[in-house]
Amino acid sequence: MPTPAAPAPDRRVVATLDRLPAARRSLLTALKRRGEVGADELAADLGITVSAVRQHLAALAESGLVTHSELRTGPGRPRHVHRLTPAASELFPRAYGELTTELLACVEDEDPAMLERVFERRRRRRVERTLRRMEGQALPERVQTLAAVLDEDGYLAESVAQPDGSFTVIEHNCAILNVALRYGMACGTELAFIREVLPDARVERVKHLLDGSHVCAYEVRPTA
């Protein structure tokens, strides 16, 4: 039987595993270890009742972190087995940031100029992709599109219209923090990217994670 589609998780609420209540975190960890398993087996693993497991599974399914399918192994009612969604798998620790930084360090050792070209090439590709999505839009729409692009890239971004006609683009997460901590040019190309896709606005970074703020924020003020 086809697996039901899992609802999309709210990435603003469920961003890391350690933000979840302990019981649900333990349940997700058990599913990660088991792969696909029934509620009764999870209850035995965790030392809680099957009813409690089902309540947690229902909440996690609503958040888009757990899905289930029916497994028929013989006569009688099919058995429900549960597993993590791809969104839940992303909550577990990964070493992408460390690997990226290590690879960039190797590039820098071989050819420092090439490192600059790598960042510049990434900026150009993002500019081209974003401008295609902004085609035909007025500035307020383009600011919203920019925030959507940044959000899709992992920055947990949003745009806020201000009473004076300006906008604030806020990045609640830095998708390249490990890289930015070592290579300041990463932040420079981020600002250059935003300025290039909004040529009819003055863009200034007003908050910066690397300066101790809890977000990166950009003031976008129309020049016309």
C-alpha positions as semicolon CSV with decimal commas, in nm:
position;residue;x (nm);y (nm);z (nm)
1;M;0,000;0,000;0,000
2;P;0,143;0,347;-0,088
3;T;0,297;0,540;0,195
4;P;0,087;0,847;0,293
5;A;0,251;1,176;0,207
6;A;0,397;1,339;0,515
7;P;0,303;1,702;0,582
8;A;0,581;1,953;0,537
9;P;0,751;2,040;0,868
10;D;0,769;2,397;0,993
11;R;1,144;2,457;0,969
12;R;1,117;2,760;1,199
13;V;0,989;2,539;1,483
14;V;1,173;2,212;1,424
15;A;1,524;2,310;1,325
16;T;1,738;2,080;1,543
17;L;1,683;1,758;1,731
18;D;1,768;1,909;2,070
19;R;1,475;2,151;2,048
20;L;1,226;1,863;2,078
21;P;1,090;1,729;2,409
22;A;1,304;1,449;2,548
23;A;1,045;1,174;2,486
24;R;1,001;1,265;2,120
25;R;1,375;1,301;2,075
26;S;1,421;0,951;2,217
27;L;1,151;0,818;1,987
28;L;1,312;0,971;1,679
29;T;1,649;0,830;1,784
30;A;1,494;0,484;1,826
31;L;1,341;0,509;1,478
32;K;1,677;0,619;1,340
33;R;1,838;0,308;1,485
34;R;1,557;0,070;1,390
35;G;1,469;0,200;1,045
36;E;1,108;0,081;1,033
37;V;0,924;-0,046;1,338
38;G;0,585;-0,083;1,505
39;A;0,454;0,113;1,802
40;D;0,472;-0,189;2,035
41;E;0,843;-0,240;1,964
42;L;0,912;0,129;2,017
43;A;0,728;0,112;2,351
44;A;0,948;-0,181;2,457
45;D;1,264;0,004;2,349
46;L;1,172;0,321;2,536
47;G;1,008;0,166;2,841
48;I;0,679;0,354;2,800
49;T;0,325;0,248;2,711
50;V;0,212;0,180;2,356
51;S;-0,055;0,447;2,404
52;A;0,211;0,708;2,488
53;V;0,417;0,604;2,186
54;R;0,115;0,645;1,958
55;Q;0,048;0,994;2,096
56;H;0,407;1,099;2,026
57;L;0,398;0,940;1,680
58;A;0,080;1,130;1,595
59;A;0,241;1,462;1,697
60;L;0,559;1,385;1,505
61;A;0,360;1,283;1,198
62;E;0,171;1,613;1,214
63;S;0,508;1,793;1,215
64;G;0,617;1,598;0,908
65;L;0,888;1,404;1,091
66;V;0,738;1,054;1,095
67;T;0,538;0,860;0,838
68;H;0,394;0,509;0,833
69;S;0,286;0,231;0,601
70;E;0,083;-0,085;0,639
71;L;0,269;-0,414;0,644
72;R;0,070;-0,731;0,573
73;T;0,250;-1,046;0,682
74;G;-0,041;-1,288;0,696
75;P;-0,413;-1,314;0,767
76;G;-0,575;-1,052;0,983
77;R;-0,533;-0,678;1,005
78;P;-0,219;-0,524;0,851
79;R;0,046;-0,394;1,088
80;H;0,143;-0,027;1,097
81;V;0,516;0,036;1,080
82;H;0,667;0,379;1,133
83;R;0,982;0,542;0,999
84;L;1,150;0,881;0,977
85;T;1,078;1,120;0,692
86;P;1,371;1,281;0,505
87;A;1,299;1,600;0,704
88;A;1,354;1,413;1,032
89;S;1,678;1,261;0,908
90;E;1,808;1,615;0,853
91;L;1,774;1,681;1,228
92;F;2,055;1,442;1,310
93;P;2,414;1,570;1,320
94;R;2,594;1,602;0,988
95;A;2,951;1,704;0,915
96;Y;2,882;1,898;0,595
97;G;3,013;2,225;0,736
98;E;3,340;2,072;0,853
99;L;3,387;1,888;0,522
100;T;3,320;2,203;0,320
101;T;3,567;2,404;0,527
102;E;3,830;2,134;0,492
103;L;3,786;2,119;0,115
104;L;3,806;2,498;0,085
105;A;4,124;2,494;0,293
106;C;4,273;2,246;0,045
107;V;4,175;2,475;-0,244
108;E;4,332;2,773;-0,065
109;D;4,654;2,582;-0,006
110;E;4,677;2,490;-0,374
111;D;4,571;2,823;-0,523
112;P;4,444;3,117;-0,308
113;A;4,314;3,295;-0,619
114;M;4,103;2,993;-0,704
115;L;3,930;3,020;-0,366
116;E;3,813;3,370;-0,455
117;R;3,690;3,243;-0,790
118;V;3,491;2,967;-0,616
119;F;3,304;3,217;-0,400
120;E;3,251;3,450;-0,696
121;R;3,116;3,168;-0,911
122;R;2,870;3,071;-0,637
123;R;2,755;3,434;-0,613
124;R;2,701;3,462;-0,989
125;R;2,500;3,141;-1,004
126;R;2,276;3,256;-0,718
127;V;2,228;3,595;-0,884
128;E;2,127;3,441;-1,217
129;R;1,889;3,193;-1,053
130;T;1,725;3,460;-0,837
131;L;1,689;3,721;-1,112
132;R;1,501;3,467;-1,324
133;R;1,249;3,425;-1,041
134;M;1,219;3,802;-0,992
135;E;1,150;3,882;-1,357
136;G;0,860;4,128;-1,397
137;Q;0,824;4,191;-1,022
138;A;0,816;4,528;-0,846
139;L;1,057;4,587;-0,557
140;P;0,824;4,472;-0,274
141;E;0,762;4,143;-0,457
142;R;1,131;4,100;-0,531
143;V;1,218;4,145;-0,164
144;Q;0,970;3,867;-0,081
145;T;1,119;3,648;-0,353
146;L;1,468;3,713;-0,216
147;A;1,355;3,605;0,131
148;A;1,200;3,290;-0,018
149;V;1,524;3,206;-0,201
150;L;1,728;3,257;0,116
151;D;1,482;3,047;0,314
152;E;1,507;2,764;0,061
153;D;1,885;2,786;0,088
154;G;1,864;2,716;0,462
155;Y;1,882;3,066;0,610
156;L;1,534;3,059;0,773
157;A;1,477;3,399;0,615
158;E;1,185;3,639;0,615
159;S;1,116;3,990;0,487
160;V;0,943;4,258;0,694
161;A;0,796;4,574;0,539
162;Q;0,869;4,885;0,747
163;P;0,636;5,186;0,791
164;D;0,880;5,418;0,610
165;G;0,867;5,212;0,290
166;S;1,190;5,022;0,351
167;F;1,222;4,649;0,416
168;T;1,421;4,431;0,651
169;V;1,543;4,091;0,534
170;I;1,625;3,872;0,833
171;E;1,827;3,549;0,827
172;H;1,755;3,353;1,146
173;N;2,010;3,088;1,056
174;C;2,345;3,098;0,877
175;A;2,355;2,811;0,629
176;I;2,731;2,858;0,581
177;L;2,836;2,949;0,935
178;N;3,137;2,715;0,953
179;V;3,266;2,856;0,625
180;A;3,194;3,218;0,723
181;L;3,382;3,179;1,051
182;R;3,699;3,101;0,856
183;Y;3,647;3,290;0,529
184;G;3,519;3,645;0,562
185;M;3,469;3,664;0,186
186;A;3,169;3,432;0,229
187;C;2,983;3,711;0,409
188;G;3,105;3,965;0,155
189;T;2,965;3,768;-0,136
190;E;2,634;3,728;0,050
191;L;2,595;4,105;0,076
192;A;2,706;4,150;-0,286
193;F;2,448;3,891;-0,396
194;I;2,162;4,076;-0,224
195;R;2,273;4,411;-0,364
196;E;2,296;4,276;-0,717
197;V;1,948;4,125;-0,722
198;L;1,801;4,449;-0,580
199;P;1,977;4,712;-0,794
200;D;1,709;4,977;-0,733
201;A;1,757;4,970;-0,356
202;R;2,030;5,058;-0,108
203;V;2,115;4,747;0,091
204;E;2,308;4,759;0,419
205;R;2,379;4,482;0,666
206;V;2,247;4,608;1,001
207;K;2,295;4,294;1,212
208;H;2,560;4,027;1,177
209;L;2,594;3,690;1,348
210;L;2,971;3,717;1,343
211;D;2,949;4,044;1,536
212;G;2,749;3,884;1,816
213;S;2,391;3,935;1,692
214;H;2,155;3,638;1,699
215;V;2,058;3,699;1,334
216;C;2,191;3,855;1,016
217;A;1,966;4,138;0,896
218;Y;1,971;4,364;0,593
219;E;1,803;4,700;0,551
220;V;1,660;4,741;0,201
221;R;1,572;5,103;0,116
222;P;1,434;5,201;-0,227
223;T;1,655;5,451;-0,407
224;A;1,376;5,595;-0,624
